[in-house]
Amino acid sequence: MRMGLAWLLALATLGLSLSAFAGPILELAPTTERAALSPSLAYRHDTTGSDRAEDAWRRVPAGEFAPLPGGKDAFGFQSGAFWFHATIVNRNPDEQRWLLVQEYPLSDRLDIHLRYPDGRTIHHVGGDHVPFSARSVRYRHPNVLVELPVGQPVELLLRVQSESSMQVPLQLYTPAAFTEVSRDAQLAIGLYYGILLALFFYNLVLWISLRDGSYFWYLCHITAFGLVLFTLNGLGFEYLWPASPWMSDHMVPISICLALIAMLQFARTFLELPQRSPRLNVVTIGLIGFFVVFGVASVWLPYRISTPIASRAVLVGVVWIVLTTLHVLRRGYTPARLLLLAWSMFLLGTAIFTLLAFGALPKNFATEYGVQIGSALEMLLLSVALGYRYAQLRHENQRITNEANRQLERNVARRTQELQQALVQLKDAHTKLQDSSRRDGLTGLFNRSYFHEGFDRMLAQCRESRRPLSLLMVDLDHFKSINDRHGHLVGDECLRWAARCIGRTLRPHEALLARFGGEEFVVVLPNHDLRGAVAVAEDLRRSLVDERCEAHGVHVRMSASIGVHTVAPDAADDIDDALATADKALYAAKANGRDCVRTSISAA
């Protein structure tokens, strides 16, 4: 009975204590390991940001705090400060130390006030304008360890002021529950950045090997967007600039601008906009220029101005890339299909991130990590698209190379044929030139220089076969009188006629006939002894006498004196000896009254 009275007295005391506090009450059941504060929060917007904690404590019981609109803890970009109030009662006797976590890493400053029933007030600070070491647990989200005695109502008063998006997703965790949740979150983030690193190094090797500009700008896109998410996830403040509030604020718009510049430049290169769509290329270059200027300006612009503009610019940039990709795809550029799918995934994730930042979507796993999921899919698809584009380019290059090779083969064959024809013509020309250099220009007979070559060759053949060789010296009689009487034109025609007549006579004998000089001709008769050579000489003399030469209407009687000399196979005579001997026989014929044949024996 006494125990029942004691419990009733305790409940009455607790009820009186709770009635002193205004606002919703969050009760932590004995089995609770984590609890969201949003359903139990009341808030007030201090538009001037001038209220102090004492002012806020007075406004709580005055009813100036209202429940969260629709239970949402995201208000978008707002000026001033926001105050939040909740009353927490811990019913878990095993957990009196809880970790209060604001699961949004970009808030500038958090002032956390805890008021206990005994009147004690404890003040904690957090946010990225406070050194990272001020956090109770080394973690990317602002956090603080709070004492929640069992069964005692503890009032929480939180002031948040930030130039970033006003998001206050507050959670209470037991240490064990927070360890589990943070482990899972870190694993998810590690997987994401592991994918990015794998894609980065894979495409870095391809870029070093191929030197394709698309791969370079893809690497810039991965790096810049990885930096964006590293900043938005609070990892930049945790690992890179834990003591720099300026970097925490300004790296968001700067990294977004870098990512957009790389994205647009990648799209320009991949879609070959300078060649395929010069107008869209100009607009894209204009957007790149804007983001370069805006990125530089973000160094000085206030965070509350630069970050909303940068957040909206992400949508603008991605929508423009999607529209450009659609335009190029309609013109038949098939690699743009994968690019369109990739940017669509990225656009979806970016849209979720932007709508969350402006308070249009509630905070949950899909909205909080939507940009990571969308960007991971986008980067995977972009890598696939690069591979597909490279394969197409290689196939096209192979086709062009094969066509060029075929064309080259046709050109080589044609040029080879032309060269062969040219060589034949050159050979003919050379033969003609060589033949013309051997021949007399007036009569067409071989000249004296070629006669020496031919005589040596025929003399060697006759000696080898042990057969005689005969030499005839032919001189036209009284030829000077023909020139003097009828002129040189008639004389030249008489020389040509005599050459033809001698040639016809010698044709059956395989003789070598040459003009020796002036009106003299020389004949080599292989395989002819002296008797045979004399017979040929007589035939030649008679043919000149029997035929009449008609030149320019003038009939001229022609005759010739002929000297014959035979070289025996074992004789040591050379060409000069043979010519000298035959010339003596010729002079003997002239001395004997001309128009006759004399031999070297009779001349001797």
C-alpha positions as CSV (number, residue, x, y, z in Angstrom):
1,M,0.0,0.0,0.0
2,R,2.8,2.4,0.9
3,M,4.6,1.5,-2.4
4,G,1.5,2.4,-4.4
5,L,1.2,5.7,-2.6
6,A,4.9,6.4,-3.3
7,W,4.4,5.7,-7.1
8,L,1.3,8.0,-7.2
9,L,3.3,10.7,-5.4
10,A,6.1,10.4,-7.9
11,L,3.8,10.5,-10.9
12,A,2.1,13.6,-9.4
13,T,5.5,15.3,-8.9
14,L,6.5,14.5,-12.5
15,G,3.3,15.8,-13.9
16,L,3.7,19.1,-12.0
17,S,7.3,19.3,-13.3
18,L,6.3,18.7,-16.9
19,S,3.6,21.3,-16.7
20,A,6.2,23.9,-16.1
21,F,7.6,23.3,-19.6
22,A,5.9,24.4,-22.8
23,G,6.0,22.4,-26.1
24,P,6.0,18.8,-27.2
25,I,7.6,16.1,-25.0
26,L,9.9,13.4,-26.4
27,E,10.0,10.3,-24.2
28,L,12.8,7.8,-24.8
29,A,11.4,4.3,-24.0
30,P,13.6,1.7,-22.3
31,T,14.2,0.0,-25.6
32,T,14.9,3.1,-27.6
33,E,18.3,3.4,-29.2
34,R,17.7,6.3,-31.5
35,A,15.0,8.9,-31.8
36,A,14.3,11.8,-34.3
37,L,13.6,15.1,-32.6
38,S,11.6,16.6,-35.4
39,P,8.1,15.4,-34.3
40,S,8.7,16.9,-30.9
41,L,10.3,20.2,-31.9
42,A,8.8,23.6,-31.7
43,Y,10.5,26.4,-33.6
44,R,10.7,30.2,-33.8
45,H,12.3,32.2,-36.7
46,D,14.3,35.1,-35.3
47,T,14.5,37.1,-38.5
48,T,16.9,39.7,-37.0
49,G,19.1,37.1,-35.2
50,S,19.2,39.3,-32.2
51,D,17.6,37.1,-29.5
52,R,19.7,35.7,-26.8
53,A,19.2,32.5,-24.9
54,E,17.4,34.3,-22.1
55,D,15.0,35.8,-24.6
56,A,14.3,32.4,-26.1
57,W,13.7,30.8,-22.7
58,R,11.1,33.5,-21.9
59,R,9.4,33.0,-25.3
60,V,8.9,29.3,-24.8
61,P,6.2,29.4,-22.1
62,A,4.7,32.5,-23.8
63,G,3.6,30.2,-26.7
64,E,5.8,32.0,-29.3
65,F,7.2,28.6,-30.5
66,A,5.2,26.7,-33.1
67,P,5.3,23.1,-34.3
68,L,7.4,22.3,-37.4
69,P,5.3,23.0,-40.5
70,G,4.3,19.6,-41.7
71,G,6.9,18.0,-39.5
72,K,9.6,19.1,-42.0
73,D,12.9,20.2,-40.5
74,A,14.2,21.9,-43.7
75,F,13.5,25.5,-44.4
76,G,15.7,26.3,-47.4
77,F,17.9,29.4,-47.5
78,Q,16.8,31.8,-44.8
79,S,18.1,34.9,-43.1
80,G,18.4,35.4,-39.4
81,A,18.4,32.6,-36.8
82,F,16.1,29.7,-36.0
83,W,15.3,28.6,-32.4
84,F,14.2,25.1,-31.7
85,H,12.8,23.7,-28.4
86,A,12.0,20.3,-27.2
87,T,11.5,18.5,-23.8
88,I,13.1,15.1,-23.5
89,V,12.4,12.5,-20.9
90,N,14.7,9.5,-20.7
91,R,13.0,6.3,-19.6
92,N,16.0,4.1,-20.4
93,P,17.8,3.3,-17.2
94,D,20.8,1.8,-19.0
95,E,21.5,4.8,-21.1
96,Q,22.0,8.2,-19.5
97,R,24.5,9.6,-22.0
98,W,23.1,10.2,-25.4
99,L,24.7,11.7,-28.5
100,L,22.8,14.6,-30.1
101,V,23.6,14.7,-33.8
102,Q,22.5,17.3,-36.4
103,E,22.6,15.3,-39.6
104,Y,23.5,18.2,-41.8
105,P,27.2,19.1,-42.0
106,L,27.0,22.7,-43.4
107,S,25.4,24.7,-40.7
108,D,27.6,27.6,-39.6
109,R,26.9,27.7,-35.9
110,L,24.8,25.7,-33.4
111,D,24.2,26.8,-29.8
112,I,22.8,24.0,-27.8
113,H,21.3,24.8,-24.3
114,L,20.2,22.1,-21.9
115,R,18.2,23.0,-18.8
116,Y,17.7,20.5,-16.1
117,P,14.9,20.3,-13.4
118,D,17.4,21.4,-10.7
119,G,18.0,24.7,-12.7
120,R,21.3,23.7,-14.2
121,T,22.0,25.0,-17.7
122,I,24.7,23.6,-20.0
123,H,25.8,25.2,-23.2
124,H,27.4,23.4,-26.2
125,V,28.5,24.9,-29.5
126,G,28.9,23.2,-32.9
127,G,28.9,23.8,-36.7
128,D,31.6,24.4,-39.3
129,H,32.3,27.9,-37.9
130,V,33.6,26.2,-34.8
131,P,36.8,24.2,-34.8
132,F,36.2,20.5,-35.6
133,S,37.8,19.5,-32.3
134,A,34.8,21.0,-30.5
135,R,32.7,17.9,-31.5
136,S,32.2,15.2,-28.9
137,V,32.8,12.5,-31.5
138,R,35.1,12.9,-34.5
139,Y,32.4,12.7,-37.2
140,R,31.4,14.7,-40.2
141,H,28.0,15.8,-38.6
142,P,28.0,18.2,-35.7
143,N,27.4,16.3,-32.5
144,V,27.5,16.7,-28.7
145,L,27.2,14.2,-25.8
146,V,24.3,15.1,-23.5
147,E,23.4,13.9,-20.0
148,L,19.8,12.7,-19.8
149,P,19.0,11.5,-16.2
150,V,16.4,8.8,-16.1
151,G,12.9,10.1,-15.5
152,Q,13.8,13.7,-15.4
153,P,12.6,16.2,-18.1
154,V,15.4,18.0,-19.8
155,E,14.7,21.0,-21.9
156,L,16.6,21.4,-25.2
157,L,16.9,24.9,-26.7
158,L,18.8,25.0,-30.0
159,R,19.8,28.1,-31.9
160,V,20.9,27.6,-35.6
161,Q,22.3,30.4,-37.7
162,S,23.7,29.7,-41.1
163,E,24.2,31.2,-44.6
164,S,23.7,27.6,-45.9
165,S,20.4,25.9,-46.3
166,M,18.5,25.8,-43.0
167,Q,18.2,22.1,-42.3
168,V,18.0,20.8,-38.8
169,P,17.5,17.0,-38.8
170,L,18.3,16.3,-35.1
171,Q,18.8,12.7,-33.9
172,L,19.5,11.3,-30.5
173,Y,21.6,8.1,-30.4
174,T,22.9,5.8,-27.8
175,P,26.7,5.4,-28.2
176,A,26.3,1.9,-29.5
177,A,23.5,2.8,-32.0
178,F,25.6,5.8,-33.3
179,T,28.6,3.5,-33.8
180,E,26.5,1.2,-35.9
181,V,24.8,3.9,-37.9
182,S,28.1,5.9,-38.5
183,R,29.8,2.6,-39.5
184,D,27.1,1.9,-42.2
185,A,27.2,5.5,-43.4
186,Q,31.0,5.5,-43.6
187,L,30.8,2.3,-45.5
188,A,28.4,3.7,-48.0
189,I,30.5,6.9,-48.5
190,G,33.6,4.7,-48.7
191,L,32.0,2.7,-51.5
192,Y,31.0,5.8,-53.3
193,Y,34.5,7.3,-53.2
194,G,36.0,3.9,-53.9
195,I,34.0,3.8,-57.2
196,L,35.2,7.4,-58.0
197,L,38.8,6.5,-57.3
198,A,38.6,3.3,-59.4
199,L,37.0,5.2,-62.3
200,F,39.6,8.0,-61.9
201,F,42.6,5.7,-62.1
202,Y,41.1,3.5,-64.8
203,N,40.4,6.5,-67.0
204,L,43.7,8.2,-66.1
205,V,45.5,5.2,-67.6
206,L,43.3,5.4,-70.7
207,W,44.0,9.2,-71.0
208,I,47.8,8.7,-70.7
209,S,47.6,5.9,-73.3
210,L,45.2,7.6,-75.7
211,R,45.7,11.3,-75.1
212,D,42.0,11.9,-75.8
213,G,40.7,15.2,-74.5
214,S,37.4,13.6,-73.5
215,Y,39.2,11.4,-70.9
216,F,41.1,14.4,-69.5
217,W,37.9,16.4,-68.9
218,Y,36.2,13.3,-67.5
219,L,39.0,13.1,-64.9
220,C,38.5,16.8,-64.1
221,H,34.7,16.1,-63.7
222,I,35.3,13.2,-61.3
223,T,37.8,15.2,-59.3
224,A,35.7,18.4,-59.1
225,F,32.4,16.6,-58.3
226,G,34.2,14.4,-55.8
227,L,35.3,17.6,-54.1
228,V,31.8,18.9,-54.2
229,L,30.4,15.9,-52.4
230,F,33.4,15.8,-50.1
231,T,32.5,19.3,-49.0
232,L,28.7,18.7,-48.8
233,N,29.2,15.5,-46.8
234,G,31.2,17.3,-44.2
235,L,34.4,15.3,-45.0
236,G,36.2,18.4,-46.2
237,F,35.8,20.1,-42.9
238,E,36.7,16.9,-41.1
239,Y,39.9,16.1,-43.1
240,L,41.0,19.0,-45.2
241,W,40.2,22.3,-43.4
242,P,39.1,21.5,-39.8
243,A,40.1,24.9,-38.5
244,S,39.0,27.1,-41.5
245,P,35.4,28.4,-41.5
246,W,36.2,30.4,-44.6
247,M,37.0,27.2,-46.6
248,S,33.9,25.5,-45.2
249,D,31.7,28.3,-46.6
250,H,33.4,29.1,-49.9
251,M,34.4,25.6,-51.1
252,V,30.8,24.7,-51.8
253,P,30.2,27.3,-54.6
254,I,33.8,27.1,-55.8
255,S,33.8,23.3,-56.1
256,I,30.3,23.4,-57.8
257,C,31.7,25.9,-60.4
258,L,34.7,23.7,-61.0
259,A,32.5,20.7,-61.5
260,L,30.2,22.5,-63.9
261,I,33.2,23.8,-65.9
262,A,34.5,20.3,-66.2
263,M,31.1,18.9,-67.0
264,L,30.4,21.4,-69.8
265,Q,33.9,21.0,-71.3
266,F,33.6,17.3,-71.2
267,A,30.2,17.5,-73.0
268,R,31.8,19.8,-75.6
269,T,34.6,17.4,-76.3
270,F,32.6,14.2,-76.2
271,L,29.8,15.5,-78.4
272,E,32.2,17.2,-80.8
273,L,30.2,20.4,-80.6
274,P,32.6,22.6,-82.5
275,Q,32.1,20.4,-85.6
276,R,28.5,19.1,-85.0
277,S,26.8,22.2,-83.7
278,P,28.8,25.4,-83.7
279,R,25.9,27.5,-82.2
280,L,25.4,25.2,-79.3
281,N,29.2,25.2,-78.9
282,V,29.2,29.0,-78.5
283,V,26.5,28.9,-75.9
284,T,28.3,26.2,-74.0
285,I,31.5,28.2,-74.1
286,G,29.5,31.1,-72.8
287,L,28.2,29.0,-69.8
288,I,31.8,27.9,-69.1
289,G,32.9,31.5,-69.1
290,F,30.0,32.4,-66.7
291,F,31.0,29.7,-64.2
292,V,34.7,30.7,-64.4
293,V,33.7,34.3,-63.5
294,F,31.2,33.2,-60.9
295,G,33.7,30.8,-59.3
296,V,36.3,33.6,-59.0
297,A,33.6,35.9,-57.6
298,S,32.6,33.3,-55.0
299,V,35.8,34.0,-53.2
300,W,34.4,37.4,-52.2
301,L,30.6,36.9,-52.4
302,P,28.8,36.1,-49.2
303,Y,27.9,32.5,-48.8
304,R,24.2,33.2,-48.6
305,I,24.3,34.7,-52.1
306,S,26.8,32.4,-53.9
307,T,25.6,29.0,-52.6
308,P,21.9,29.4,-53.7
309,I,23.0,30.6,-57.1
310,A,25.5,27.7,-57.4
311,S,22.8,25.2,-56.4
312,R,20.4,26.5,-59.0
313,A,23.3,26.6,-61.6
314,V,23.8,22.9,-61.2
315,L,20.3,22.3,-62.5
316,V,20.8,24.8,-65.3
317,G,24.1,23.3,-66.4
318,V,22.9,19.7,-66.4
319,V,19.6,20.6,-68.2
320,W,21.6,22.4,-70.8
321,I,23.9,19.4,-71.3
322,V,20.9,17.1,-71.6
323,L,19.3,19.4,-74.2
324,T,22.5,19.6,-76.1
325,T,22.9,15.8,-76.0
326,L,19.4,15.4,-77.4
327,H,20.1,17.7,-80.2
328,V,23.3,15.9,-81.2
329,L,21.6,12.5,-80.8
330,R,18.9,13.6,-83.2
331,R,21.6,14.2,-85.8
332,G,22.6,10.6,-85.6
333,Y,25.6,10.6,-83.2
334,T,24.9,7.3,-81.5
335,P,27.4,7.6,-78.6
336,A,25.2,10.4,-77.3
337,R,22.6,7.8,-76.1
338,L,24.7,6.6,-73.2
339,L,25.7,10.2,-72.5
340,L,22.0,11.1,-72.3
341,L,21.3,8.3,-69.9
342,A,24.2,9.3,-67.7
343,W,23.2,12.9,-67.5
344,S,19.6,11.9,-66.8
345,M,20.8,9.9,-63.7
346,F,22.9,12.9,-62.7
347,L,20.0,15.3,-63.3
348,L,17.7,13.2,-61.1
349,G,20.2,13.1,-58.3
350,T,21.0,16.8,-58.6
351,A,17.3,17.7,-58.7
352,I,16.7,15.8,-55.5
353,F,19.7,17.5,-53.8
354,T,18.6,20.9,-54.9
355,L,14.9,20.4,-53.8
356,L,16.1,19.1,-50.5
357,A,18.4,22.2,-50.0
358,F,15.4,24.5,-50.6
359,G,13.2,22.5,-48.3
360,A,10.9,21.1,-51.0
361,L,11.6,17.5,-50.1
362,P,11.8,15.7,-46.8
363,K,15.2,14.4,-45.6
364,N,15.6,10.7,-45.8
365,F,18.1,8.2,-47.2
366,A,17.0,8.7,-50.8
367,T,17.0,12.4,-50.7
368,E,20.2,12.7,-48.5
369,Y,22.2,10.4,-50.7
370,G,20.3,10.9,-54.0
371,V,23.1,13.1,-55.5
372,Q,25.7,10.4,-54.6
373,I,23.6,7.6,-56.2
374,G,22.9,9.7,-59.3
375,S,26.4,10.9,-59.7
376,A,27.9,7.4,-59.2
377,L,25.6,6.0,-61.9
378,E,26.3,9.0,-64.1
379,M,30.1,8.5,-63.8
380,L,29.9,4.8,-64.5
381,L,27.7,5.4,-67.5
382,L,30.1,8.2,-68.7
383,S,33.0,5.8,-68.4
384,V,31.0,3.2,-70.5
385,A,30.1,6.0,-73.0
386,L,33.8,6.9,-73.3
387,G,34.7,3.3,-74.0
388,Y,31.8,3.0,-76.5
389,R,32.8,6.3,-78.2
390,Y,36.5,5.1,-78.4
391,A,35.4,1.8,-79.9
392,Q,33.3,3.6,-82.5
393,L,36.2,6.0,-83.3
394,R,38.6,3.1,-83.6
395,H,36.1,1.3,-85.9
396,E,35.7,4.4,-87.9
397,N,39.5,5.0,-88.0
398,Q,39.9,1.3,-89.1
399,R,37.3,1.8,-91.8
400,I,39.0,5.0,-93.0
401,T,42.4,3.3,-92.8
402,N,41.2,0.3,-94.8
403,E,39.6,2.6,-97.4
404,A,42.8,4.7,-97.5
405,N,44.9,1.5,-97.9
406,R,42.6,0.3,-100.7
407,Q,42.8,3.7,-102.3
408,L,46.6,3.7,-101.8
409,E,46.9,0.3,-103.4
410,R,44.8,1.5,-106.3
411,N,47.0,4.6,-106.6
412,V,50.2,2.6,-106.3
413,A,49.0,0.1,-108.9
414,R,48.0,3.0,-111.2
415,R,51.3,4.8,-110.5
416,T,53.2,1.5,-111.0
417,Q,51.5,1.0,-114.3
418,E,52.3,4.6,-115.3
419,L,55.8,4.2,-114.1
420,Q,56.2,1.0,-116.1
421,Q,54.8,2.8,-119.2
422,A,57.2,5.6,-118.5
423,L,60.1,3.2,-118.1
424,V,59.1,1.5,-121.4
425,Q,58.9,4.9,-123.1
426,L,62.2,5.9,-121.5
427,K,63.7,2.7,-122.6
428,D,62.4,3.3,-126.1
429,A,63.7,6.8,-126.0
430,H,67.0,5.6,-124.7
431,T,67.2,3.0,-127.4
432,K,66.3,5.6,-130.0
433,L,68.8,8.0,-128.5
434,Q,71.4,5.3,-128.4
435,D,70.6,4.2,-131.9
436,S,70.6,7.8,-133.2
437,S,74.0,8.3,-131.6
438,R,75.2,5.2,-133.6
439,R,73.8,6.3,-136.9
440,D,74.7,8.8,-139.5
441,G,72.2,11.7,-139.7
442,L,72.1,11.9,-143.4
443,T,72.0,8.3,-144.6
444,G,70.6,6.5,-141.5
445,L,73.5,4.0,-141.6
446,F,75.7,3.3,-138.7
447,N,78.4,5.9,-138.1
448,R,82.2,5.4,-137.8
449,S,82.3,5.1,-134.0
450,Y,79.8,2.3,-133.9
451,F,81.5,0.6,-136.8
452,H,84.6,0.3,-134.6
453,E,82.6,-1.4,-131.9
454,G,80.8,-3.7,-134.3
455,F,84.0,-4.7,-136.1
456,D,85.8,-5.6,-132.9
457,R,82.9,-7.8,-131.8
458,M,82.6,-9.5,-135.2
459,L,86.3,-10.0,-135.5
460,A,86.4,-11.7,-132.1
461,Q,83.5,-14.0,-133.1
462,C,85.2,-15.0,-136.4
463,R,88.4,-15.8,-134.6
464,E,86.6,-17.9,-132.0
465,S,84.8,-19.8,-134.8
466,R,88.0,-20.0,-136.9
467,R,86.3,-18.3,-139.8
468,P,87.6,-15.5,-142.0
469,L,86.2,-11.9,-142.0
470,S,86.4,-9.5,-144.9
471,L,86.3,-5.8,-145.0
472,L,85.1,-3.6,-148.0
473,M,86.0,0.0,-148.4
474,V,83.5,1.7,-150.9
475,D,84.0,5.1,-152.3
476,L,81.6,6.8,-154.7
477,D,83.3,7.9,-157.9
478,H,83.5,11.5,-158.9
479,F,81.1,12.6,-156.2
480,K,82.5,16.1,-155.8
481,S,81.6,16.8,-159.4
482,I,78.0,15.8,-158.6
483,N,77.9,18.4,-155.8
484,D,79.6,21.0,-158.0
485,R,77.3,20.4,-161.0
486,H,73.9,19.8,-159.3
487,G,74.3,21.2,-155.8
488,H,74.6,19.8,-152.3
489,L,70.9,18.9,-152.0
490,V,71.2,16.6,-155.0
491,G,74.5,15.3,-153.6
492,D,72.8,14.5,-150.3
493,E,70.0,12.7,-152.0
494,C,72.5,10.7,-154.1
495,L,74.3,9.6,-150.8
496,R,71.0,8.4,-149.4
497,W,70.2,6.6,-152.6
498,A,73.6,4.9,-152.6
499,A,73.2,3.9,-149.0
500,R,69.8,2.2,-149.7
501,C,71.2,0.5,-152.8
502,I,74.2,-0.9,-150.9
503,G,72.0,-2.0,-148.0
504,R,69.7,-4.0,-150.3
505,T,72.6,-5.7,-151.9
506,L,74.2,-6.7,-148.5
507,R,70.9,-7.8,-146.9
508,P,71.5,-11.6,-147.5
509,H,75.0,-11.5,-146.0
510,E,74.5,-10.3,-142.4
511,A,76.9,-7.5,-143.2
512,L,77.7,-4.5,-141.1
513,L,77.4,-1.4,-143.2
514,A,78.5,2.1,-142.0
515,R,79.2,5.5,-143.5
516,F,82.9,6.0,-143.0
517,G,83.0,9.7,-143.9
518,G,82.0,11.9,-146.9
519,E,81.1,9.6,-149.8
520,E,82.9,6.6,-148.3
521,F,81.2,3.5,-146.9
522,V,82.7,0.6,-145.1
523,V,81.3,-3.0,-145.0
524,V,82.2,-5.9,-142.7
525,L,81.3,-9.4,-144.1
526,P,81.6,-12.1,-141.4
527,N,82.4,-15.7,-142.5
528,H,83.5,-14.5,-146.0
529,D,86.9,-15.4,-147.4
530,L,88.5,-13.2,-150.1
531,R,86.7,-14.9,-153.0
532,G,83.3,-14.5,-151.4
533,A,84.0,-11.0,-150.4
534,V,85.0,-10.1,-154.0
535,A,81.8,-11.6,-155.4
536,V,79.7,-9.5,-152.9
537,A,81.8,-6.4,-153.9
538,E,81.1,-7.0,-157.6
539,D,77.4,-7.4,-156.9
540,L,77.4,-4.1,-155.0
541,R,79.3,-2.3,-157.8
542,R,77.0,-3.6,-160.5
543,S,73.9,-2.6,-158.6
544,L,75.1,1.0,-158.3
545,V,75.9,1.1,-162.0
546,D,72.8,-0.7,-163.2
547,E,70.3,1.5,-161.3
548,R,69.9,5.2,-162.0
549,C,69.7,7.7,-159.2
550,E,66.9,10.3,-159.5
551,A,67.3,13.3,-157.3
552,H,65.1,16.4,-157.5
553,G,64.3,15.6,-161.1
554,V,67.9,15.0,-162.0
555,H,69.1,11.6,-163.2
556,V,72.6,10.9,-162.0
557,R,74.8,7.9,-162.9
558,M,76.6,6.5,-159.9
559,S,79.6,4.1,-159.7
560,A,82.0,3.1,-156.9
561,S,85.5,1.9,-156.4
562,I,85.8,-0.9,-153.9
563,G,88.8,-2.2,-151.9
564,V,88.6,-5.7,-150.4
565,H,90.7,-7.1,-147.5
566,T,90.2,-10.4,-145.7
567,V,91.4,-11.0,-142.2
568,A,92.4,-14.6,-141.5
569,P,91.3,-16.2,-138.2
570,D,94.9,-16.5,-137.0
571,A,96.0,-13.1,-138.2
572,A,97.1,-10.5,-135.7
573,D,95.5,-7.6,-137.5
574,D,93.4,-5.2,-135.5
575,I,90.8,-2.7,-136.9
576,D,93.4,-0.1,-137.8
577,D,95.5,-2.6,-139.7
578,A,92.5,-4.0,-141.5
579,L,91.2,-0.5,-142.4
580,A,94.7,0.6,-143.6
581,T,95.0,-2.5,-145.8
582,A,91.5,-2.2,-147.2
583,D,92.1,1.5,-147.9
584,K,95.2,0.6,-150.0
585,A,93.1,-1.8,-152.0
586,L,90.5,1.1,-152.5
587,Y,93.2,3.4,-153.8
588,A,94.4,0.7,-156.1
589,A,90.8,0.5,-157.6
590,K,90.8,4.3,-158.0
591,A,94.2,4.2,-159.7
592,N,92.9,1.5,-162.0
593,G,90.3,3.7,-163.5
594,R,87.6,3.6,-160.9
595,D,84.3,1.6,-161.0
596,C,86.2,-1.6,-160.2
597,V,87.1,-3.9,-157.3
598,R,90.6,-4.5,-156.1
599,T,91.9,-6.7,-153.2
600,S,94.6,-6.2,-150.8
601,I,96.6,-9.0,-152.5
602,S,96.3,-7.4,-156.0
603,A,97.1,-4.0,-154.4
604,A,100.2,-5.5,-152.9
